[in-house]
Amino acid sequence: MDIVYLHDLKVKCTIGVWEWERRIEQTVALDLDMGFDTGRAAASDSIADTLDYKAVAKRLVEYIGATQFQLVETLAEKVAGILLEEFRLKWVRVRVNKRGAIHGAGNVGVVIERGKKME
């Protein structure tokens, strides 16, 4: 299986369990690894035959920005669902990074994989 990736997609959103977090916007960074057969696109050299990562980014930025989450786990699960259903992927790895969430740690978050990874 080929992987189309989109890493370090920064999105402003309301996320967190603490009251003060519910009153501000924070930036999360997403790393997306998306299982997709790129053979047809490589042969045709046409964007119509590939996974349009610009469309993926636009959809996720709009969704995440309009939604509120308490947990990064919930955000990751919702993102994976959108990718699998709307973009008809068989497998995804979603990494949500809530930078600065823990004093002294540069990166904090979760990584999930959903779907069936084909070899």
N, C-alpha and C positions, 0 to 999 in steps of 0.2 A: 504494500500500500504506500502511496505517495503521501506526503504531508505538505499541505499549504499552511504557512504560519503567518501570524500577525502578532508581533511582540511589542510590549511596552506601550499599549494603547491606553492613554490617560483619559479618565472620565471623572468629571465632578459629580458628586452625588451626596445624598444624605445617608450615612451609614454609621451604625454604632448602637450600643446598648445603653450608654450613659446619657442622661438628660442633656448635658451640654453638647454632646455629639448630635443630638436630634435638632439642635438649633443652628448648626453650621453646615456648610458644604465642605466635604473632604475630597481629595483626589485619590482614586484607586488606579492601579496599573494592571492591565490584563495582558497575559501571554496566552495566545490561542494556538494550538496545534490541531489541525483539522485533517482527518483522513479523507483523501480525495484522489481518485484516479486521474492523473494529469495527462495520460497518454493521448487521449482524443484532442485535447487542447494543444499539446505539443505538435501533433500531426497537422492540425488545421491552422495553428497560429491565430486563433480567433478567441476573443474574450467570451463569446457566447458559449464556448465549450469548456470553460474553466470555472472555478469558484472565484467569484468577484469579491476580493477582500475589501475593496472600497465599500461595496454594498453591505458586507458583514459589519464593518466598522461603523457605518452610518446607522444601521439598525440598532446596534448595541449601545452606541452613544445616546441615541434618542430614548431607548428603553430604560437604560440605567439612570439617565438624568431625570426622567419623569417618575421614577419609582423610589421608594424608601426601603431600606433594609436595616435590620439589626445586626445580622451576622454575615460575614464574608462567605460562609458556607452556603447560605441561602442565595446570595448573589451568584456564586459560581454555579449552583444547580440550575438557576433560572437561565443563565447564559448558555449552559450546555443544552438545555431543552430547546431554546430558540435555534441554536445551531443545528441540532439533530433534526428538528421538525421542519423549520422554515427553509433551511438550506440543504436538506435531504442528505446529511452526512451520515456515515456509518459509525464513525468514531471521532471523539474529541477529547483533548486534554485542555482543561481550563485552569489557569493559575491566576488567582486574584491576590494582589499585593497591596496591602494597606500600609504604605510606608509611614514610619514614624509613630505607629500605634503603641509601641512599647519603648519607653525611654531607654536609650542605649542600644537599641536594635535598629538597624537600617531597614530591614525588610521583614514583614510579618504577613502571613496570609495562609492560603490553602491551595492545594492542587488536587483536582479531581479528574478522573477519566470516566467517560460514559460511552456506551456503545460497544461494538465488537471490532477490535483491531484486526484487520486482515493482513496476512503475511504476503 
